[in-house]
Amino acid sequence: MRIERRAEEASAESWSDQELLERLRRDEALAIREFYRRFTPALWKLARQAHVQPALRDDVVTDCLSDAAIHLMQATSVNPANLTGYLVATFRHRLANDRR
């Protein structure tokens, strides 16, 4: 069981961002885990650079990724051409709105 799960996770790492989005729209648990695994480090780094309090960083990043995942899972949303850029912009807008 554990070996199968590792093999699935290894295959998920090779997915393109577009394939990840397609699988996310189908509400696949592995795709959701991969979405968080793939983009959490980049957003966490941005949170640190933006001087978000250390105790709040994980919550801010998780909230942003959760909201983005919910939005991207909707059939009516358009897939961004650059998913990383989209998430970075979303995160920066969220921080700016929180500071207003």
Residue frames as qw, qx, qy, qz and C-alpha x, y, z in Angstrom:
[[0.000, 0.886, 0.464, 0.000, 0.00, 0.00, 0.00],
 [0.291, -0.828, 0.095, 0.471, 2.72, 2.43, 0.98],
 [0.434, -0.179, 0.595, 0.652, 4.76, 1.57, -2.13],
 [0.261, 0.604, 0.661, 0.360, 1.75, 2.18, -4.37],
 [0.096, -0.943, -0.264, 0.176, 1.17, 5.57, -2.79],
 [0.374, -0.628, 0.334, 0.595, 4.79, 6.60, -3.33],
 [0.394, 0.137, 0.692, 0.589, 4.56, 5.52, -6.97],
 [0.128, 0.807, 0.553, 0.163, 1.38, 7.58, -7.43],
 [0.223, -0.911, -0.038, 0.344, 2.99, 10.62, -5.81],
 [0.440, -0.358, 0.509, 0.647, 6.07, 10.23, -8.00],
 [0.322, 0.430, 0.680, 0.500, 3.88, 10.16, -11.09],
 [0.024, -0.915, -0.398, 0.065, 2.04, 13.26, -9.89],
 [0.367, -0.688, 0.184, 0.599, 5.34, 15.14, -9.74],
 [0.360, -0.043, 0.630, 0.687, 5.74, 14.65, -13.49],
 [0.241, 0.748, 0.617, 0.050, 2.36, 16.21, -14.35],
 [0.225, 0.332, 0.147, 0.904, 2.40, 19.50, -16.18],
 [0.129, 0.163, 0.411, -0.887, 0.53, 22.38, -14.59],
 [0.532, 0.067, -0.315, -0.783, -2.24, 21.98, -17.16],
 [0.590, -0.096, -0.793, -0.118, -2.63, 18.29, -16.39],
 [0.196, -0.145, -0.704, 0.667, -2.66, 19.12, -12.69],
 [0.320, 0.122, 0.126, -0.931, -5.48, 21.62, -13.29],
 [0.608, -0.005, -0.569, -0.553, -7.48, 19.10, -15.30],
 [0.529, -0.150, -0.815, 0.180, -7.17, 16.53, -12.53],
 [0.026, -0.107, -0.500, 0.859, -7.94, 19.18, -9.92],
 [0.476, 0.026, -0.161, -0.864, -11.19, 19.92, -11.75],
 [0.695, -0.100, -0.656, -0.276, -12.08, 16.24, -11.51],
 [0.584, -0.639, 0.234, -0.443, -11.60, 16.56, -7.73],
 [0.871, 0.099, -0.444, 0.188, -8.87, 13.93, -7.54],
 [0.651, -0.753, 0.010, 0.091, -7.38, 13.71, -4.05],
 [0.777, -0.109, 0.185, 0.592, -3.89, 13.13, -5.43],
 [0.343, 0.607, 0.227, 0.680, -4.15, 16.27, -7.57],
 [0.336, -0.894, -0.101, -0.279, -5.19, 18.34, -4.58],
 [0.768, -0.547, 0.114, 0.312, -2.24, 17.04, -2.53],
 [0.677, 0.173, 0.251, 0.670, 0.12, 17.70, -5.44],
 [0.097, 0.834, 0.214, 0.499, -1.26, 21.24, -5.84],
 [0.497, -0.863, 0.059, -0.072, -0.41, 22.07, -2.23],
 [0.826, -0.307, 0.224, 0.416, 2.94, 20.24, -2.33],
 [0.613, 0.406, 0.281, 0.617, 4.02, 21.99, -5.51],
 [0.126, 0.735, 0.157, 0.647, 3.10, 25.58, -4.69],
 [0.589, -0.778, -0.209, 0.071, 3.37, 25.91, -0.90],
 [0.687, -0.288, 0.020, 0.666, 7.17, 26.49, -0.85],
 [0.309, 0.380, 0.262, 0.832, 7.03, 29.37, -3.36],
 [0.284, -0.766, -0.289, -0.500, 4.19, 31.15, -1.56],
 [0.712, -0.623, -0.199, 0.255, 5.77, 30.53, 1.82],
 [0.592, -0.035, 0.073, 0.802, 8.95, 32.20, 0.54],
 [0.043, 0.569, 0.282, 0.771, 6.92, 35.18, -0.67],
 [0.535, -0.768, -0.311, -0.167, 5.23, 35.43, 2.72],
 [0.718, -0.425, -0.092, 0.544, 8.61, 35.51, 4.41],
 [0.413, 0.189, 0.197, 0.869, 9.88, 38.19, 2.00],
 [0.179, -0.650, -0.331, -0.660, 6.73, 40.23, 2.62],
 [0.052, 0.254, -0.607, 0.751, 7.43, 40.09, 6.38],
 [0.719, -0.388, -0.335, -0.470, 4.29, 38.16, 7.25],
 [0.473, -0.584, 0.541, -0.379, 4.53, 37.21, 10.92],
 [0.176, 0.304, -0.935, -0.054, 6.12, 33.76, 11.26],
 [0.305, 0.137, 0.841, -0.425, 3.16, 32.43, 13.25],
 [0.562, 0.533, 0.282, -0.566, 0.76, 33.42, 10.46],
 [0.145, 0.492, -0.661, -0.548, 2.71, 32.32, 7.36],
 [0.100, 0.059, 0.984, 0.133, 1.36, 28.80, 7.14],
 [0.275, 0.581, 0.665, -0.381, -2.23, 30.01, 7.56],
 [0.264, 0.704, -0.112, -0.650, -1.87, 32.78, 4.97],
 [0.107, 0.362, -0.804, -0.460, -0.34, 30.43, 2.40],
 [0.135, 0.212, 0.967, -0.029, -2.87, 27.66, 3.04],
 [0.304, 0.643, 0.464, -0.528, -5.81, 30.08, 2.83],
 [0.262, 0.630, -0.352, -0.641, -4.55, 31.47, -0.46],
 [0.077, 0.201, -0.920, -0.329, -4.00, 28.03, -1.97],
 [0.219, 0.359, 0.872, -0.251, -7.38, 26.81, -0.73],
 [0.348, 0.686, 0.229, -0.596, -9.22, 29.76, -2.25],
 [0.232, 0.545, -0.580, -0.558, -7.30, 29.39, -5.52],
 [0.068, -0.024, 0.989, 0.132, -8.00, 25.64, -5.66],
 [0.314, 0.524, 0.693, -0.383, -11.72, 26.20, -5.12],
 [0.337, 0.712, -0.072, -0.612, -11.75, 28.83, -7.85],
 [0.159, 0.467, -0.751, -0.438, -9.73, 26.73, -10.31],
 [0.217, 0.096, 0.970, -0.053, -11.94, 23.67, -9.71],
 [0.468, 0.560, 0.377, -0.570, -14.99, 25.49, -11.05],
 [0.622, 0.346, 0.616, 0.338, -15.92, 24.50, -14.57],
 [0.280, 0.919, 0.260, 0.096, -16.46, 28.14, -15.57],
 [0.314, -0.839, 0.276, 0.348, -12.99, 29.35, -14.57],
 [0.679, 0.690, -0.249, 0.037, -10.37, 29.76, -17.27],
 [0.888, -0.237, 0.010, 0.394, -7.12, 27.83, -16.80],
 [0.068, -0.927, 0.254, 0.268, -4.24, 30.28, -16.38],
 [0.755, 0.576, -0.296, 0.101, -1.44, 29.85, -18.90],
 [0.396, 0.401, -0.625, 0.540, 1.16, 30.23, -16.13],
 [0.667, -0.567, -0.471, -0.105, -0.15, 28.66, -12.93],
 [0.612, -0.271, -0.321, 0.670, 2.81, 29.71, -10.77],
 [0.132, 0.181, 0.071, 0.972, 2.52, 33.31, -11.95],
 [0.441, -0.528, -0.445, -0.573, -1.21, 33.24, -11.32],
 [0.702, -0.527, -0.452, 0.160, -0.75, 32.00, -7.76],
 [0.482, -0.116, -0.187, 0.848, 2.02, 34.51, -7.03],
 [0.081, -0.326, -0.202, -0.920, -0.17, 37.36, -8.29],
 [0.586, -0.558, -0.486, -0.332, -3.13, 36.07, -6.30],
 [0.678, -0.396, -0.413, 0.461, -1.00, 35.87, -3.18],
 [0.311, 0.026, -0.065, 0.948, 0.38, 39.40, -3.62],
 [0.286, -0.452, -0.328, -0.779, -3.11, 40.82, -4.19],
 [0.673, -0.536, -0.509, -0.047, -4.32, 39.03, -1.07],
 [0.576, -0.275, -0.312, 0.703, -1.48, 40.50, 1.00],
 [0.092, 0.200, 0.101, 0.970, -2.14, 43.97, -0.37],
 [0.463, -0.522, -0.426, -0.575, -5.84, 43.71, 0.43],
 [0.695, -0.479, -0.485, 0.230, -5.10, 42.48, 3.95],
 [0.472, -0.157, -0.195, 0.845, -2.81, 45.45, 4.59],
 [0.057, -0.434, -0.273, -0.857, -5.41, 48.02, 3.49]]
